[in-house]
Amino acid sequence: MLQNHRERVFSFPTQVRPLLLFCRERSLLTGPTGGPGGSGIELILGYGQILSNLTGGYYDIVSWDPRGVGYTTPGLINCFHSSDEYVTFWNGTLVFPQIDIKYGFSDPKDLAYFNSQVNVMEERWKAFGKVCLKHETGQFLPYVGTTATVRDLVAIAEYFDGKGCDINYYGLSYGTTIGNYLINMFPNRVGRIILDGMEDPVTHASKPSHLYWGHRVESVDETFQGFAQGCALAGPHGCPLATSTSTGSGIVEWTKSLLSLAHDYARSSGDDNFRSVHLVSAIHQALYNPSQWASFASGQFLQFYQELVKASGSNLTLATRSTWAPPELKRQSGQDWPDYTFHAISCGDSIDESNITSQAVFDELIRVVKDVSPVFGGQFPQPGHYCHRWPSRAVERFTGPWNSTLKNPIIIIGNKADPATPFLDASLVAGWLGKSATLVEQDGYGHLSLAQKSTCTQNIVSNFFINGVHPQGNGTICEIDPDGPQLFPSKGVRASDIRSAISSDGNATTPNSQELDDLKTQKKSLFIAVIALAAACGILLISLIFSCFAGRRGRGYKPVGTRGAHGQKVEFVGYDADRSYSDPYDSKH
């Protein structure tokens, strides 16, 4: 383990020891997953052997905890010292207890109450920013962010493989954002790089942060449809939420009825244990990992239903006794109140949002609930909803370009039904990079291609990292192994069975057929809107590049703003399109 006063790094040793001549280039860095805020060290400790096997034992697998994460100074970013402080500050707001929105804002009282809280949250968010600055970790906020993380990544790579050498990197989830910054800040240092589970860097770095939530839930309904279809195929013996005549669309509608019951019961009884948002959040998290779908259905999901029916006296079918408790907070540090690392990194990376109103944040959430994901879109607030009143921005921010010509082309992988990082984002980024990227679509469910076994995808990853070979052509589609792990084992239900059943339903006149047609129409409209927005951004980017070029006087960067939230002076840095980096400690920055 390499350690200094700021950073902790962990490496999983290679099985093949190389002969060090000039550039060693036998290290494979993998960015921390999750959030941002996930620990790279914990990733290596849990999955280092798997990653080593996948890459043929050829590399040292290296990861680290970015600034503000896990074991690296200052540890997790906090704004409170205890759960009591947290509850006292947020009590009575939409944060605590978290607002419970009936799916699709189908209860007019929810919409009216939500809109009535705009000014309340505006004042509370302002006060929250001051609280965060006063906390011991507040002094580190300007130095937390993805740009700094990439500089640290390059420094770590040079420690292991030599100064100025190509960098090999495997980015997963938020690690793809780190990867996008890396390849565009250091395009001439790109070695063998795969990005899996793409996040849109333009929305992350160059647009108001509250817009990102709509991206994250764009594919979650499709993933939930897969879960529901698998449960229906398994029947009551394989999935206790189903009956012998259940269909996938029927289970989706039954879930909406259950959420409606929970919402109404919690409102009338004041019993916060059964608020529908608890179940929505639990389902959303479970969708990340299809191998856990069966245990979730027979465990936490069923328990919520059983206890709710018992408590409310409802006649909603399916009931035996069990014990339900709302999800508990589980943090790396063991604390039982939320940390704000996700907020610090995301908001630190974002544009100056001091001119964004809280009403605009609320309006966007309403749009997401009504137009993108009626069931899952109402999980408010998300970290991006805080950024317009977050008290700091990173002292160095990279804002593009995102279409650099790379020294070596990379591979981008996206799962078709990913509940957190939709395939649309992978396709967009691959399009921006052109010949510098090869796109692979995995026809599976869950977060990242690792969520389900695809020999096709695994062979692409292994062949690329070991031999440097790309798949033939762009747009390769990899199927999930037909004999792969069973998602509902007691009935032998696999991903291929679910896809076949959904495809068959699409040819029938059923409620599910209409629902799928509506979803496709929404996604088509969203795609057209995104393409139009990307074209507009391209025109704006060209204008900005020309402006930067015209105004540049021998400098590698140009300040593009200095006012942060509450008028705090924060330097925002934008980069010239022709600027690339070779030294992580570039003196100009």
LOGUMI-457320 format. One record per residue (C-alpha): x, y, z. Coordinates in steps of 0.02 Angstrom, whole numbers, padded with zeros to 5 digits, always signed. Layout:
<nodes>
XYZ/...
</nodes>
This chain:
<nodes>
+00000+00000+00000/+00063+00172-00049/+00017+00304+00077/+00052+00486+00112/-00033+00621+00212/-00173+00643+00085/-00203+00486-00014/-00219+00299+00014/-00192+00182-00131/-00212-00007-00141/-00147-00123-00276/-00187-00305-00314/-00023-00380-00377/-00004-00455-00550/+00026-00640-00572/+00151-00605-00713/+00299-00498-00659/+00358-00386-00802/+00534-00333-00844/+00545-00144-00811/+00633-00057-00955/+00562+00115-00993/+00373+00123-00972/+00312-00022-00868/+00127-00002-00916/+00073-00156-00819/-00041-00065-00698/-00227-00058-00727/-00310+00080-00628/-00493+00062-00589/-00593+00211-00531/-00700+00206-00376/-00879+00153-00417/-01039+00219-00343/-01099+00393-00309/-00975+00484-00325/-00923+00434-00151/-00883+00249-00169/-00718+00181-00104/-00590+00119-00230/-00498+00027-00092/-00654-00069-00044/-00681-00108-00228/-00509-00188-00241/-00527-00283-00077/-00694-00353-00135/-00667-00378-00322/-00480-00368-00352/-00463-00554-00390/-00612-00550-00509/-00539-00403-00606/-00368-00486-00608/-00443-00646-00680/-00543-00547-00809/-00384-00463-00871/-00282-00624-00875/-00175-00587-00721/-00073-00472-00831/-00092-00313-00729/-00073-00246-00555/-00251-00190-00518/-00237-00021-00430/-00368+00091-00353/-00379+00230-00225/-00502+00333-00124/-00524+00505-00201/-00517+00662-00095/-00667+00667+00020/-00697+00479+00010/-00662+00336+00130/-00484+00328+00194/-00414+00481+00105/-00401+00648+00195/-00521+00721+00250/-00624+00561+00246/-00807+00580+00207/-00873+00756+00186/-00994+00792+00328/-01103+00937+00378/-01167+00866+00544/-01086+00778+00692/-01231+00665+00741/-01399+00600+00687/-01480+00717+00813/-01401+00868+00727/-01460+00803+00558/-01639+00774+00615/-01649+00940+00708/-01591+01037+00556/-01701+00953+00425/-01853+00905+00530/-02017+00964+00456/-01945+00992+00282/-01956+00887+00124/-01790+00807+00175/-01844+00737+00344/-01957+00649+00342/-01928+00628+00156/-02078+00682+00054/-02190+00537+00002/-02252+00567-00176/-02386+00453-00245/-02327+00386-00412/-02346+00510-00555/-02404+00646-00434/-02573+00560-00449/-02628+00637-00284/-02659+00824-00313/-02625+00857-00128/-02445+00798-00153/-02416+00920-00295/-02493+01064-00199/-02391+01028-00043/-02232+01004-00143/-02250+01173-00228/-02293+01257-00064/-02121+01210+00004/-02015+01301-00126/-01977+01451-00016/-01953+01343+00138/-01822+01238+00051/-01739+01391-00026/-01704+01461+00148/-01656+01292+00219/-01534+01256+00077/-01451+01426+00105/-01433+01390+00291/-01369+01216+00252/-01227+01286+00148/-01168+01389+00296/-01177+01236+00409/-01069+01135+00288/-00938+01272+00278/-00925+01279+00468/-00897+01091+00485/-00716+01033+00500/-00724+00959+00324/-00789+01123+00252/-00612+01190+00224/-00581+01049+00100/-00733+01081-00012/-00639+01183-00145/-00513+01041-00166/-00639+00900-00189/-00690+00860-00367/-00664+00751-00520/-00529+00861-00599/-00420+00844-00444/-00459+00658-00440/-00395+00638-00618/-00233+00729-00576/-00212+00611-00429/-00249+00463-00544/-00112+00516-00664/+00011+00541-00521/-00028+00366-00456/-00006+00291-00630/+00163+00377-00647/+00218+00310-00478/+00188+00132-00536/+00225+00138-00723/+00337+00287-00755/+00322+00471-00799/+00235+00513-00962/+00182+00333-00999/+00015+00274-01066/-00120+00249-00935/-00228+00093-00928/-00396+00116-00843/-00558+00021-00811/-00697+00141-00762/-00862+00083-00690/-01015+00193-00655/-00950+00359-00582/-00782+00290-00634/-00837+00326-00813/-00849+00511-00768/-00671+00501-00701/-00627+00412-00864/-00708+00544-00973/-00611+00680-00885/-00451+00576-00900/-00461+00542-01087/-00507+00722-01129/-00383+00806-01011/-00243+00686-01059/-00288+00621-01233/-00105+00584-01273/-00088+00473-01119/-00230+00353-01163/-00175+00172-01158/-00303+00032-01143/-00462+00104-01068/-00638+00033-01048/-00783+00135-00979/-00933+00032-00921/-01096+00111-00859/-01079+00282-00939/-01128+00445-00856/-01156+00596-00967/-01008+00713-00935/-01090+00864-01016/-01237+00862-00898/-01119+00826-00753/-00998+00969-00787/-01085+01098-00896/-01269+01103-00850/-01366+01138-00689/-01349+00985-00578/-01534+00962-00544/-01555+00908-00726/-01453+00749-00698/-01586+00654-00601/-01690+00635-00759/-01543+00546-00841/-01520+00425-00696/-01699+00360-00700/-01720+00355-00889/-01706+00164-00897/-01765+00112-00724/-01944+00074-00779/-01879-00045-00912/-01773-00133-00780/-01922-00146-00663/-02026-00219-00805/-01893-00354-00819/-01902-00391-00632/-02092-00400-00639/-02091-00514-00792/-01966-00630-00709/-02073-00637-00552/-02228-00680-00656/-02135-00819-00747/-02075-00890-00581/-02253-00898-00513/-02300-00905-00329/-02174-01042-00288/-02028-00947-00363/-02085-00769-00325/-02212-00749-00183/-02271-00582-00253/-02350-00676-00400/-02504-00784-00421/-02524-00927-00543/-02603-00809-00670/-02490-00657-00646/-02416-00564-00794/-02270-00444-00791/-02381-00294-00824/-02501-00358-00691/-02363-00358-00560/-02314-00181-00611/-02494-00124-00585/-02506-00221-00421/-02349-00132-00361/-02428+00036-00400/-02581-00015-00298/-02467-00065-00155/-02376+00102-00163/-02542+00193-00167/-02601+00098-00013/-02439+00136+00079/-02449+00320+00034/-02629+00340+00091/-02606+00238+00249/-02451+00336+00302/-02543+00500+00274/-02699+00449+00371/-02611+00358+00514/-02452+00459+00532/-02354+00294+00529/-02194+00340+00437/-02134+00158+00433/-02245+00122+00284/-02217+00272+00174/-02214+00222-00009/-02047+00309-00039/-01963+00177+00071/-02019+00038-00045/-01981+00137-00203/-01802+00167-00143/-01781-00017-00094/-01844-00078-00264/-01732+00044-00357/-01578-00018-00265/-01626-00201-00290/-01640-00176-00478/-01451-00142-00485/-01413-00326-00454/-01524-00453-00544/-01443-00599-00451/-01531-00534-00295/-01703-00511-00372/-01774-00673-00305/-01712-00645-00127/-01775-00465-00130/-01947-00520-00190/-01964-00651-00054/-01882-00542+00078/-01891-00354+00092/-02026-00328-00041/-02141-00463+00027/-02112-00405+00206/-02165-00228+00166/-02323-00291+00086/-02367-00411+00226/-02340-00287+00366/-02432-00149+00275/-02584-00259+00245/-02583-00311+00426/-02566-00133+00492/-02691-00053+00374/-02822-00191+00374/-02822-00188+00184/-02891-00331+00080/-02753-00312-00051/-02717-00495-00093/-02565-00596-00038/-02536-00594+00150/-02443-00691+00284/-02353-00618+00433/-02175-00554+00428/-02071-00411+00496/-02037-00253+00397/-01924-00108+00442/-01879+00040+00330/-01703+00038+00257/-01568+00095+00377/-01424+00210+00332/-01262+00115+00308/-01107+00220+00284/-00925+00179+00258/-00882+00263+00423/-01019+00173+00518/-01110+00337+00555/-01300+00332+00557/-01330+00500+00473/-01297+00548+00291/-01129+00610+00233/-01117+00736+00091/-00972+00671-00012/-01085+00642-00163/-01146+00822-00150/-00971+00893-00126/-00900+00809-00281/-01050+00832-00396/-01083+01012-00345/-00897+01051-00344/-00888+00992-00525/-01041+01088-00582/-01062+01259-00657/-01098+01414-00554/-01283+01390-00515/-01315+01542-00407/-01439+01607-00537/-01541+01445-00531/-01700+01462-00429/-01770+01332-00312/-01931+01342-00412/-01835+01282-00566/-01769+01134-00464/-01946+01090-00409/-02016+01109-00585/-01886+00989-00654/-01929+00858-00524/-02112+00871-00573/-02064+00848-00756/-01960+00694-00716/-02102+00615-00616/-02232+00648-00750/-02131+00620-00909/-01984+00505-00868/-02021+00387-00723/-02186+00407-00630/-02141+00276-00499/-01955+00307-00470/-01936+00490-00519/-02010+00559-00358/-01865+00514-00243/-01831+00690-00183/-01710+00767-00144/-01562+00696-00238/-01385+00768-00218/-01401+00871-00377/-01551+00961-00303/-01435+01044-00175/-01306+01114-00295/-01386+01282-00335/-01359+01329-00152/-01204+01225-00116/-01074+01342-00039/-00921+01298-00144/-00855+01247-00313/-00692+01159-00349/-00547+01278-00378/-00510+01185-00540/-00648+01123-00652/-00635+01037-00820/-00779+01079-00936/-00726+00996-01098/-00703+00972-01241/-00774+00794-01234/-00732+00742-01412/-00543+00735-01408/-00445+00629-01530/-00364+00497-01420/-00192+00418-01437/-00276+00247-01429/-00462+00212-01455/-00560+00156-01303/-00708+00038-01276/-00874+00099-01205/-00995-00030-01134/-01177+00000-01089/-01311-00115-01019/-01476-00103-01113/-01585-00092-00957/-01475-00008-00827/-01572+00073-00683/-01436+00204-00651/-01337+00238-00810/-01446+00222-00966/-01374+00155-01128/-01421+00318-01212/-01277+00405-01121/-01153+00272-01180/-01213+00297-01358/-01198+00486-01347/-01020+00484-01279/-00966+00355-01409/-01039+00467-01544/-00942+00618-01482/-00778+00521-01483/-00806+00452-01657/-00662+00340-01714/-00583+00356-01542/-00713+00240-01465/-00796+00072-01497/-00971+00049-01426/-01031-00117-01352/-01212-00143-01300/-01250-00284-01177/-01430-00342-01191/-01453-00365-01004/-01527-00298-00844/-01445-00215-00695/-01310-00087-00663/-01152-00115-00769/-01113-00260-00883/-01046-00355-00732/-01224-00370-00665/-01257-00521-00777/-01143-00647-00858/-01108-00621-01042/-00964-00723-01111/-00969-00609-01263/-00936-00453-01156/-00807-00540-01047/-00710-00598-01201/-00710-00420-01270/-00643-00351-01105/-00510-00486-01088/-00454-00480-01270/-00439-00290-01262/-00341-00278-01101/-00228-00427-01140/-00204-00410-01328/-00264-00234-01368/-00395-00301-01488/-00560-00209-01518/-00721-00296-01570/-00756-00289-01757/-00859-00138-01804/-00952-00015-01694/-01114-00058-01605/-01076-00239-01556/-01223-00316-01461/-01183-00448-01330/-01319-00563-01267/-01330-00629-01090/-01275-00812-01082/-01430-00921-01111/-01365-01045-00983/-01309-00908-00864/-01362-00883-00683/-01547-00903-00646/-01631-00744-00585/-01773-00840-00500/-01685-01006-00466/-01828-01110-00398/-01913-01099-00569/-01756-01082-00675/-01801-00909-00743/-01658-00828-00839/-01636-00661-00925/-01669-00740-01096/-01838-00804-01034/-01885-00630-00976/-01835-00550-01141/-01933-00680-01239/-02088-00657-01132/-02083-00468-01147/-02057-00483-01335/-02208-00599-01348/-02314-00480-01244/-02268-00342-01366/-02362-00435-01504/-02520-00455-01401/-02661-00333-01361/-02634-00317-01173/-02616-00174-01049/-02430-00208-01053/-02425-00183-01240/-02495-00008-01224/-02379+00031-01079/-02227-00023-01178/-02284+00076-01330/-02303+00231-01222/-02131+00205-01147/-02053+00186-01319/-02139+00346-01376/-02071+00438-01224/-01895+00372-01253/-01904+00418-01438/-01957+00595-01392/-01819+00604-01262/-01690+00544-01388/-01744+00676-01515/-01738+00809-01380/-01565+00753-01325/-01500+00756-01504/-01569+00931-01527/-01493+00985-01362/-01326+00907-01410/-01328+01004-01574/-01363+01165-01481/-01224+01126-01358/-01109+01093-01505/-01144+01266-01577/-01118+01343-01405/-00957+01246-01381/-00889+01306-01548/-00929+01484-01497/-00844+01462-01329/-00690+01382-01409/-00675+01526-01531/-00697+01651-01390/-00564+01565-01285/-00445+01557-01432/-00470+01740-01474/-00446+01794-01294/-00301+01679-01250/-00134+01762-01219/-00013+01621-01197/-00112+01546-01053/-00173+01366-01048/-00338+01414-00970/-00465+01554-00958/-00567+01600-00804/-00753+01586-00845/-00833+01639-00683/-00796+01693-00506/-00961+01699-00411/-01019+01548-00312/-01173+01520-00207/-01210+01663-00086/-01085+01774-00179/-00935+01672-00117/-00784+01701-00229/-00742+01539-00319/-00632+01526-00474/-00705+01422-00614/-00583+01362-00744/-00621+01319-00924/-00496+01243-01046/-00449+01280-01224/-00498+01145-01348/-00320+01124-01408/-00250+01104-01233/-00193+00931-01176/-00098+00883-01019/+00053+00775-00990/+00099+00821-00812/-00025+00800-00668/+00065+00941-00577/+00058+01065-00722/+00121+01227-00644/-00003+01331-00740/-00144+01249-00644/
</nodes>
